[in-house]
């Protein structure tokens, strides 16, 4: 999952405590986590403080791409969607659940 630009802006504005249009490292880490990312302390240090919204957006997108973004979710969904039609039928769900779980 990746936050929409509107969601990113809302998070950015909420965490920009002094309303100067920039996030310090602490605010940046919190904002990135609120947008579904999990940067390391080293990554945050590389991003630096005084991050404006354009930079913040870029960081969210880059971290999302590096983490696999939706590809992991799609891959997991593929386990359930055995015929590849984009839907998980009752039978497909039943098959997976009975394969990985005890009797339902």
N, C-alpha and C positions, 0 to 999 in steps of 0.2 A: 504494500500500500504506500502511496505517496500522496502527501497533502496537496490539495489544489492551491493555485496561486492565491485565491481569496483566503483560504485557511492559513496559508503561510503569512500573509499580510496581517491577519487578525492576531496570530501568535506573536509576530514581530512587534506589532504596536502594543500589545498587552505587556510584553516583557521589556520594552524600551522604557524603563522606569523614569528616566530624566527627560524623555521626549526630545532627545537630540537627533533622532533618526539613525542611531547607531547602537549596537549591542556590544557590551564588554564580553570577555571570555566566559564568565559565569552565566550571563544572560544568554549568550550564544549556545552554550551547551544545553541549557534548559529548553531553549526554543527548538533546537534540532531534535531533541528527544520528544518534544511535544508533536513534532512533525513526523514521528515514526523512525527516526534515525538513532544510532547509538555510537556517536563518535568517541574515540579514545581521548585521553588527556593530551597525548602527543599530537593527534589530529587537530584538536582545539588550539593548541599552542601554535601549530603551523598556520591555522586560519587567522590567528591574531585577534587582537581586540579592535574595537571601533569598526565593527562589521556593519556596513549599510545593507539596505534591503536587497539590492541587486546582488551583492556578494552572498548574502544569506540564501537567496533563491538558488544561486549556483552551487553552494555547498550542499543544500538539500538534494538537488538533482544529481550531483556527483556521487554523494554517499549512497543514494538510492541505486544508482547504476552499479557501483562497486559491490553493493550487498546482494546484487542479483535482482533487485526490484520485484516485479511481478513474476519473474520466471520461476522462482521457487514455488510460489503459490500455484501457478499454472501446472507445474510439474506434479505437485501434490494432488491437485484436482484431477489430473490425468489418471491417477491411480483409481479414482472412483468412476471416471468417465471411460469405461472400457471400450466402447465402440467409437469414441472420438467425435460424437455429435454435438458436444458443447453442453450437454445436459446430463444429470445424474438421475437415472431412473430408479424406481423403487427396487427393481431386481438388482441393478448394479450396486446400489447402496447395501442391500441385503448381503450380496456376495462378499463385499469388502468387510463388512462388519462381522460376518460369520467366519471369515478367514482370519481376522486378527483378534477377535474377541471370543469370549466363551459363549456358549449357547444363549441366544436372546430369549 
